[in-house]
Amino acid sequence: MSTAAEREARKTAESARESKWRGHSFLKDLFLGRFRLDLVHPYPAETPERPKFRDFYGRLRRLLEEKVDPAAIDTSGEYPPEVVRGLAEIGAFGMKIPEEYGGLGLTHPEYVRAMELLGSHDANVTALLSAHQAIGVPQPVKLFGSDALKRKYLPRCARGAISAFALTEPAVGSDPGSLATVAELSADGSHYVMNGEKLWCTNGTLADLLVVMARNPQTRRINAFVVETGWEGVRLDHRCHFMGLRALANGVISFHDVKVPRENLIGAEGMGLKIALTTLNTGRLSLPAATTGGTKACLEIARKWSKARVQWGAPIGRHEAIAHKLADLGASAYAMESLAFLVGAMADREDLDIRLEAAAAKEWNTARYWRMADETLQIRGGRGYETESSLGARGEPAVGVERMVRDARINVIFEGSSEIMHLFMAREAVDKHLQVAGTLIDPETPLGAKLAALPRIGLFYALWYSRLWLRWSGWPRYAAFGRLARHLRFADAASVRLGRAIFHGMLVHRARLERKQGFLFRIVDIAMELFALTAGVARAQRMRELRQEGWESAQKLADLAARAARRRVQQLFHEVWSNDDELRYRAGRSILDGEHLWLEHGIMNLPYDEQDLVPPDMQEILARRAQAPVATRV
């Protein structure tokens, strides 16, 4: 069953996605059973450092060493003014802003290196700069703003005017169809009048400028605006505080009859969500890089402790249980950096469309970092759980693993939760099939149109499906990769298997496929593992060819990471068709419906009911949806 509101929400999301591909995509082809190694190999070699970047990188490192004390920032819950001022002085707020507007104009690979350095030291400062660069004013204005808007705001951002992004609302998370903030064009057409409330605006309590998403009440379309926090009617209502990122300048911001000049509209009318999604294609490069830096920091912490700590007459790192954890840390750090550097280089290529690759790097790296931070805490034991201030007070090195774990958790939620990332990639995974055969599974398509489309659909699948069975993925393909060739042959064969699995899933589930999230998520996980495997192998091969420092070590780490990825892929393929998804879904629904309330007896129950958790705005939305007509989906 599908309500009119649900159909409207899907229509809104579908209209916002980029329907055309601007170039090639490794993952898009992978979903179709094509292993396009040529899109990632040769792995991009490091280019000689530009003097401007070398100077900035050195100044950034000195600033982190001399002024950024992660423990003090965590304890105070505030950004020291001298740190924010120092970042502005070295141009850190203008990393991705073109030089013509006063920015540094870093390439994407240079930006990735800077964010990796930041992520290895302090997550709070990383979040400040990431939110400003990735989803704040600079990126959407650079990509979609008018020349006047660029001249007005980009130089300000480059000089240190902090910016934030305002989409989420108390009643609206990842469902833009329910957006309640409105911006209505004035009678004379000179400005918009904005009213509404935004939640979790990262940088919002410090920001001079905001990117605000608001709905036009007449057209129901969503627009993006640059709003200055100093304008009349813009109000900071609440500073939010979190489990980690204690200094995060995050808050609730409301708008009360705010007059937004018409020229502050970013892009054309109705482009708001498309602007947000397009901005994130390259904006998502921040987190893969930062979490790589965090994992490399964990590796150093774990290595030094495992060598120094003696248990049962030997360093704990010599015991198999800890040695395995160290191996996972090393392989993960290598694979994550390979992925982050690869996607950073791909972002500068005009022949590629990296929407999937950026999302995959964000999802894969943030999930790995969360696990590796937890493993580092386990290796450190009680000292991992103890705060760095407590460690220092009793004379031990103040190692902040406890802080790192708290800070790491948000990364699988920031800039699109893991679930949203999977859904986004899953939609793109079936894009070609929907283009070709969408009429057959669309319940709103007339029978005559379906019959008329059958010859075209049959011809496409006769050719495409036969090629999946006829392609050779075995020896001697990829022989130039030496002992790593076996992993590429596996990835090649797995891509064929992946393409068939997606096709078979569409045949089995048809219109219900969009709701089969267990199936779709496993498909996406397989693709991400194959992408990470390929990146690691390609990088090791490139390092071997160039005889770069550490190339022999890279061969070993790439082999280890690939072996682990292959086991995960094999397990995921097995679970695609052999799983308990339906049973678990029914059990989850029965819990939701209260069938197992007896299990909650014997505890101190919460002092509120479900209704108390629903914000007033959402109560109104739910009431409207309850009155909407219900239609049956086939």
C-alpha positions in Angstrom: 0.0 0.0 0.0 1.2 3.5 -0.8 -0.2 6.8 0.3 -0.4 9.9 -1.9 2.1 11.5 0.5 4.6 8.7 0.1 4.3 8.9 -3.7 4.9 12.7 -3.5 8.0 12.2 -1.3 9.4 9.7 -3.8 8.6 12.1 -6.7 10.3 14.9 -4.9 13.4 12.8 -4.3 13.4 11.5 -7.9 13.1 14.9 -9.4 16.1 16.1 -7.3 18.5 13.4 -8.4 20.8 13.9 -11.4 19.1 12.0 -14.1 21.9 12.3 -16.6 25.4 11.0 -16.2 28.1 13.6 -17.0 30.8 11.0 -17.6 31.9 7.5 -16.9 31.5 5.9 -13.5 33.4 2.8 -12.2 30.5 1.8 -9.8 27.7 2.5 -12.3 29.4 0.1 -14.7 30.1 -2.4 -11.9 26.3 -2.5 -11.1 25.8 -3.5 -14.7 28.3 -6.3 -14.5 31.2 -4.4 -16.2 34.6 -4.3 -14.5 36.1 -1.0 -15.8 39.7 -1.2 -14.4 40.7 1.4 -17.0 38.8 4.0 -15.0 41.0 3.6 -11.9 44.2 2.2 -13.4 46.9 3.4 -13.7 46.3 4.7 -10.2 46.8 8.4 -10.1 50.4 9.2 -9.2 51.2 12.0 -6.8 52.0 15.2 -8.6 54.8 17.4 -7.5 53.7 19.7 -4.7 52.7 23.2 -5.8 54.6 25.8 -3.8 51.3 27.4 -2.7 50.0 24.1 -1.4 53.3 23.2 0.3 53.3 26.5 2.1 49.7 26.1 3.2 50.2 22.5 4.3 53.2 23.5 6.4 51.4 26.4 8.0 48.4 24.1 8.8 50.6 21.5 10.4 52.3 24.2 12.6 49.0 25.6 13.6 47.7 22.2 14.7 50.9 21.5 16.6 51.1 24.9 18.4 47.5 26.0 18.9 45.1 23.1 18.6 44.9 21.1 21.8 42.2 18.4 21.1 41.8 17.6 24.8 41.3 21.2 25.9 38.8 21.8 23.1 36.9 18.7 24.1 36.9 19.7 27.7 35.8 23.3 27.2 33.4 22.5 24.4 34.4 25.6 22.6 36.7 26.6 19.7 39.5 28.9 21.0 39.3 32.3 19.3 43.0 32.1 18.4 42.4 28.8 16.6 39.6 30.2 14.5 41.6 33.3 13.8 44.7 31.3 13.0 42.7 29.1 10.5 41.4 32.3 8.8 44.9 33.8 8.6 46.4 30.8 6.8 43.4 30.6 4.4 41.9 27.4 5.7 38.3 28.6 5.1 39.1 29.2 1.5 40.7 25.8 0.6 38.2 25.1 -2.2 37.5 28.6 -3.2 39.1 29.7 -6.5 42.1 32.1 -6.3 40.2 34.7 -8.3 37.9 35.1 -5.3 40.7 35.2 -2.7 40.8 31.4 -1.9 43.6 28.9 -2.1 42.1 27.1 -5.1 43.3 23.7 -3.9 42.9 20.7 -6.2 40.7 17.9 -4.8 43.8 15.7 -4.1 45.4 18.6 -2.2 42.2 19.1 -0.3 42.1 15.4 0.6 45.6 15.6 2.0 44.8 18.6 4.1 41.6 16.9 5.5 43.6 13.7 6.3 46.0 15.8 8.3 43.2 17.5 10.2 41.4 14.2 10.8 44.5 12.7 12.4 44.6 15.5 15.0 41.3 16.9 16.1 37.8 16.0 15.0 36.2 19.3 16.2 38.4 21.5 14.0 37.9 19.0 11.1 34.1 19.3 11.4 34.3 23.1 11.5 36.3 23.3 8.2 34.5 20.3 6.6 31.0 21.7 7.1 32.1 25.1 5.8 33.8 23.7 2.7 31.6 20.7 1.9 28.0 21.9 2.5 28.4 25.5 3.5 28.2 28.6 1.2 31.5 28.1 -0.8 30.6 25.0 -2.8 27.0 25.6 -3.9 27.7 29.2 -4.7 30.8 28.2 -6.7 28.9 25.6 -8.6 25.5 27.3 -9.1 25.6 30.9 -7.9 25.4 33.9 -10.2 28.5 35.9 -10.9 27.2 38.6 -8.6 26.6 36.1 -5.8 30.1 34.7 -6.2 31.7 38.1 -6.0 29.6 39.0 -3.0 30.1 36.0 -0.8 33.1 33.9 -1.9 35.8 36.5 -0.9 34.1 36.8 2.5 34.2 33.0 3.0 37.8 32.9 1.9 38.7 35.6 4.5 37.1 33.5 7.3 33.4 34.2 7.3 32.1 30.9 8.6 29.2 29.3 6.8 26.6 26.6 7.6 24.0 24.4 5.9 20.3 24.4 7.0 18.1 21.6 5.6 17.1 19.4 8.5 14.0 20.5 10.6 12.6 19.2 13.9 10.0 17.2 11.9 12.1 16.5 8.8 15.3 14.5 8.5 15.9 12.8 5.1 12.4 13.4 3.8 12.6 16.7 1.9 9.0 16.3 0.8 7.9 17.3 4.3 10.0 20.5 4.4 8.0 23.1 6.4 10.3 26.2 6.1 8.8 28.5 3.4 10.2 31.4 1.4 7.4 33.3 -0.4 8.2 35.8 -3.1 7.1 39.3 -2.2 4.3 41.2 -4.1 6.9 43.4 -5.9 9.2 40.4 -6.6 12.2 42.0 -5.0 12.7 39.6 -2.1 11.5 36.4 -0.5 9.9 36.3 3.0 11.3 33.3 4.9 9.7 31.6 7.9 10.6 28.3 9.6 13.0 26.5 11.9 16.1 24.5 11.2 17.7 21.8 13.4 21.3 20.7 13.7 22.9 23.4 11.6 26.6 22.6 11.9 28.6 25.8 12.4 25.3 27.5 12.9 26.2 29.1 16.3 29.3 30.7 14.7 28.1 31.3 11.2 27.9 34.6 9.4 26.3 32.9 6.4 23.9 30.1 5.8 22.7 28.0 2.9 19.0 27.5 3.7 16.6 25.2 1.9 13.0 26.5 1.9 9.8 25.6 0.0 8.0 28.1 -2.2 4.4 27.7 -0.9 2.9 28.6 -4.3 4.9 26.2 -6.5 5.7 23.6 -3.7 9.2 23.5 -5.1 12.3 23.8 -2.9 14.8 26.6 -3.3 18.3 27.3 -1.9 19.3 30.7 -0.5 22.2 32.4 1.0 21.0 34.0 4.2 23.1 36.2 6.5 22.7 35.5 10.2 22.9 39.2 11.0 19.7 39.9 9.2 16.6 40.9 11.1 14.4 37.9 11.9 17.2 35.3 12.0 17.5 33.9 15.5 19.7 31.3 17.2 17.3 29.5 19.5 19.4 26.7 20.9 23.0 25.4 21.1 23.0 21.6 20.6 25.4 19.3 22.5 26.5 15.8 21.6 28.1 12.6 22.7 31.3 13.6 20.8 32.5 16.7 19.0 31.9 18.6 22.2 32.9 22.0 20.5 30.7 21.5 17.5 29.0 24.9 16.8 25.6 23.2 16.1 22.2 24.8 16.8 18.6 25.4 16.1 18.0 28.5 14.0 14.6 30.0 13.2 13.5 32.5 10.6 10.8 35.1 11.3 9.7 37.1 8.3 13.3 37.3 7.1 13.6 39.3 3.9 15.9 37.5 1.6 16.9 39.5 -1.6 15.8 37.7 -4.7 19.4 37.7 -6.0 20.4 35.5 -3.0 18.6 32.6 -4.6 21.2 30.0 -5.6 20.6 28.7 -9.1 17.2 28.6 -10.6 13.8 28.4 -8.9 13.1 24.9 -7.7 16.7 23.7 -7.9 17.3 23.5 -4.1 17.5 19.8 -3.6 19.4 19.2 -6.8 21.9 21.8 -5.7 22.3 20.1 -2.3 22.8 16.7 -3.9 25.3 17.9 -6.5 27.2 19.9 -3.9 27.7 16.7 -1.9 29.1 14.8 -4.8 32.5 16.4 -4.1 31.6 17.7 -0.7 31.7 14.1 0.6 35.4 14.0 0.0 36.0 15.5 3.4 34.9 12.6 5.5 36.8 9.8 3.6 40.0 11.8 4.0 39.4 12.8 7.6 38.5 9.3 8.8 41.6 8.0 7.0 43.7 10.4 9.1 41.9 9.2 12.2 42.5 5.5 11.4 46.2 6.2 10.7 46.4 7.9 14.1 44.8 4.8 15.7 47.4 2.6 13.9 50.2 4.6 15.5 48.6 4.5 19.0 48.0 0.7 18.8 51.4 -0.1 17.4 53.3 1.8 20.1 51.2 0.4 22.9 51.3 -3.1 21.6 55.1 -3.0 21.5 55.5 -1.3 24.9 52.9 -3.3 26.9 54.2 -6.7 28.1 51.8 -9.5 29.1 52.8 -13.1 29.9 56.5 -12.3 29.2 56.0 -10.8 25.7 54.8 -7.6 24.1 51.0 -7.9 23.6 51.5 -7.3 19.9 53.2 -10.7 19.6 50.1 -12.5 20.9 47.9 -13.6 18.0 44.7 -11.9 19.1 46.3 -8.5 19.2 48.5 -9.1 16.1 45.3 -9.8 14.2 43.9 -6.4 15.3 47.1 -4.7 14.3 46.9 -6.3 10.9 43.3 -5.2 10.4 44.3 -1.7 11.4 47.1 -1.6 8.9 45.1 -3.1 6.1 42.2 -0.8 6.8 44.3 2.3 6.9 45.9 1.4 3.6 42.6 0.6 1.9 40.9 3.7 3.2 43.7 6.0 2.1 43.8 4.3 -1.3 40.1 5.0 -1.7 40.2 8.6 -0.4 43.2 9.5 -2.7 41.6 7.8 -5.7 38.3 9.5 -5.4 40.0 12.8 -4.8 41.9 12.4 -8.1 38.8 11.3 -9.9 37.0 14.4 -8.8 39.3 16.6 -10.9 38.7 14.5 -14.1 36.0 16.0 -16.3 35.4 12.6 -18.0 34.1 11.1 -14.8 30.9 11.4 -12.8 31.8 10.5 -9.2 28.4 10.7 -7.4 28.6 7.0 -6.6 32.3 6.8 -5.9 32.1 9.8 -3.5 29.2 8.2 -1.6 30.9 4.8 -1.5 34.2 6.3 -0.2 32.2 8.2 2.5 30.2 5.2 3.6 33.0 2.6 3.5 35.6 4.8 5.2 33.4 6.1 7.9 32.2 2.6 8.8 35.8 1.3 8.8 37.0 4.1 11.0 34.3 3.5 13.6 35.3 -0.2 13.8 39.0 0.6 13.9 38.6 3.2 16.7 36.7 0.7 18.7 39.5 -1.9 18.1 42.1 0.6 19.2 40.2 1.2 22.5 40.1 -2.6 23.0 43.9 -2.9 22.4 44.5 -0.1 24.9 42.1 -1.8 27.4 41.4 0.2 30.5 43.7 2.9 29.3 41.6 3.2 26.2 38.4 3.8 28.2 40.1 6.2 30.6 40.1 9.9 29.6 43.4 11.5 28.5 43.2 14.1 31.3 42.9 11.3 33.9 45.9 9.5 32.3 48.0 12.6 32.3 47.1 13.5 35.9 48.6 10.2 37.1 51.7 10.5 35.0 51.0 8.5 31.9 51.0 9.8 28.3 47.7 11.5 27.7 46.3 9.4 24.8 42.8 10.3 23.9 41.3 7.1 22.5 38.1 7.5 24.5 37.6 11.0 22.9 38.4 9.6 19.4 35.8 6.9 19.8 33.1 9.4 20.9 34.1 11.7 18.0 34.2 8.9 15.4 30.6 7.7 15.9 29.0 10.7 14.2 30.8 10.1 10.9 28.3 7.3 9.8 25.5 9.9 10.3 27.1 13.1 9.1 26.4 14.2 5.4 24.0 11.3 4.9 23.6 8.4 7.3 24.7 4.9 6.3 21.2 4.0 5.5 20.6 7.0 3.3 24.0 6.4 1.5 22.9 2.8 0.8 19.5 3.9 -0.5 21.1 6.6 -2.7 23.6 4.1 -4.2 20.9 1.4 -4.5 18.7 3.8 -6.6 21.7 4.4 -9.0 22.4 0.7 -9.1 19.1 0.0 -10.8 19.0 3.2 -12.8 19.7 1.6 -16.2 17.2 -1.2 -15.5 14.5 1.4 -14.7 15.3 3.3 -17.9 15.0 0.1 -19.9 12.3 -1.8 -18.1 10.7 0.7 -15.8 7.4 0.7 -17.7 6.9 -3.0 -16.8 7.1 -2.6 -13.1 5.4 0.8 -12.8 1.8 0.2 -11.7 0.7 3.5 -13.2 1.8 2.5 -16.7 -1.2 1.4 -18.9 -1.1 -2.2 -20.2 -0.9 -1.1 -23.8 2.3 0.9 -23.1 3.8 -2.1 -21.3 3.1 -4.4 -24.3 4.5 -1.9 -26.7 7.8 -1.7 -24.8 8.3 -5.4 -24.7 10.3 -5.8 -28.0 12.8 -3.0 -27.0 13.2 -4.4 -23.5 13.7 -8.0 -24.8 16.4 -6.9 -27.3 18.3 -5.0 -24.6 18.3 -7.9 -22.1 19.0 -10.6 -24.7 22.3 -8.8 -25.7 23.2 -7.5 -22.2 22.5 -10.8 -20.3 24.3 -13.0 -22.8 27.5 -10.8 -22.5 27.5 -11.4 -18.8 27.9 -15.2 -19.4 30.4 -14.9 -22.3 33.0 -12.7 -20.7 36.3 -14.3 -19.6 37.6 -13.2 -16.2 40.3 -15.9 -15.6 44.0 -16.3 -16.3 46.0 -14.7 -17.9 44.0 -11.5 -17.5 45.7 -8.9 -15.2 48.9 -10.9 -15.2 51.0 -7.7 -15.1 49.7 -7.3 -11.5 51.8 -10.3 -10.3 50.5 -12.0 -7.1 47.7 -9.4 -6.8 46.2 -10.4 -10.2 44.1 -13.0 -8.5 42.2 -10.3 -6.7 41.4 -8.4 -9.9 40.2 -11.6 -11.5 38.0 -12.2 -8.5 36.6 -8.6 -8.7 36.0 -9.0 -12.5 34.1 -12.2 -12.0 32.2 -10.8 -9.0 31.1 -7.8 -11.1 29.4 -10.2 -13.5 27.8 -12.0 -10.7 26.6 -8.7 -9.2 25.0 -7.6 -12.5 23.1 -10.8 -12.7 22.0 -10.6 -9.0 20.5 -7.1 -9.6 18.7 -8.3 -12.7 17.4 -11.4 -10.9 16.3 -9.2 -8.0 14.2 -7.0 -10.3 12.6 -10.1 -11.8 11.8 -11.6 -8.4 10.8 -8.5 -6.5 9.5 -6.2 -9.3 7.7 -3.1 -7.9 8.5 -4.3 -4.4 12.2 -4.0 -5.0 12.3 -0.4 -3.6 11.2 -1.8 -0.2 13.6 -4.8 -0.2 16.3 -2.9 1.6 18.0 -6.0 2.9 18.6 -7.1 -0.7 19.6 -3.6 -1.9 22.0 -2.9 0.9 23.9 -6.2 0.3 24.2 -5.3 -3.4 25.6 -1.9 -2.5 28.0 -3.5 0.1 29.3 -5.9 -2.5 30.0 -3.0 -4.9 31.8 -1.0 -2.2 34.0 -3.9 -1.2 35.0 -4.4 -4.9 35.7 -0.7 -5.3 37.9 -0.7 -2.2 39.7 -3.9 -3.3 40.4 -2.5 -6.7 41.7 0.9 -5.4 44.1 -0.9 -3.1 45.4 -3.2 -5.7 45.8 -0.5 -8.3 47.6 1.7 -5.8 50.1 -1.0 -4.9 50.8 -1.7 -8.5 51.4 1.9 -9.2 53.8 2.2 -6.3 55.6 -0.9 -7.5 56.0 0.5 -11.0 57.3 3.8 -9.7 59.4 2.1 -7.0 57.9 4.5 -4.4 58.8 4.4 -0.8 57.0 1.5 0.9 55.9 -0.2 -2.3 56.8 -3.7 -1.0 54.8 -3.0 2.2 51.9 -1.8 0.0 51.9 -5.1 -1.8 51.4 -7.0 1.4 48.8 -4.7 2.8 46.9 -4.7 -0.5 46.9 -8.5 -0.5 45.7 -8.6 3.1 42.9 -6.0 2.5 41.8 -7.8 -0.7 41.6 -11.2 1.0 39.4 -9.7 3.7 37.2 -8.0 1.1 36.8 -11.2 -0.9 35.5 -13.1 2.1 33.0 -10.3 2.9 31.9 -10.3 -0.7 31.4 -14.1 -0.8 29.3 -13.9 2.4 27.2 -11.1 1.1 26.5 -13.0 -2.2 25.4 -15.9 -0.1 23.1 -13.7 2.0 21.5 -12.1 -1.0 19.3 -15.1 -1.5 19.7 -17.0 1.7 18.6 -14.8 4.6 16.0 -14.1 7.3 14.9 -10.7 5.9 11.2 -11.5 5.9 11.2 -13.1 9.3 13.2 -10.2 10.8 10.9 -7.7 9.1 7.8 -9.4 10.6 9.4 -9.6 14.0 10.3 -5.9 13.8 6.8 -4.9 12.8 5.4 -7.0 15.7 7.6 -5.2 18.1 6.5 -1.9 16.7 2.8 -3.0 17.1 3.4 -3.9 20.8 3.1 -7.7 20.5 6.2 -8.1 22.7 5.6 -5.5 25.3 6.0 -8.1 28.1 9.7 -8.0 27.4 9.8 -4.4 28.7 8.6 -5.4 32.1 11.0 -5.4 35.0 12.9 -2.3 34.0 12.6 1.4 34.9 10.5 2.4 32.0 10.8 5.8 30.2 8.6 8.6 31.5 7.0 9.3 28.1 5.0 7.7 25.3 5.6 7.5 21.6 3.3 10.5 21.0 5.6 12.7 23.2 8.5 12.1 20.8 6.7 13.5 17.8 7.4 17.3 17.3 4.3 19.4 16.9 5.1 20.1 13.2 5.4 16.4 12.5 2.0 15.8 14.3 0.4 18.1 11.7 2.2 16.4 8.9 1.1 12.9 10.1 -2.5 14.2 10.5 -2.5 15.4 6.9 -1.0 12.2 5.6 -3.7 10.1 7.5 -6.3 12.0 5.6 -4.6 11.5 2.2 -6.1 8.9 -0.2 -4.6 5.5 -0.2 -3.6 3.7 -3.4 -2.6 0.2 -4.0 0.8 -0.5 -5.4 1.3 -3.6 -7.4 
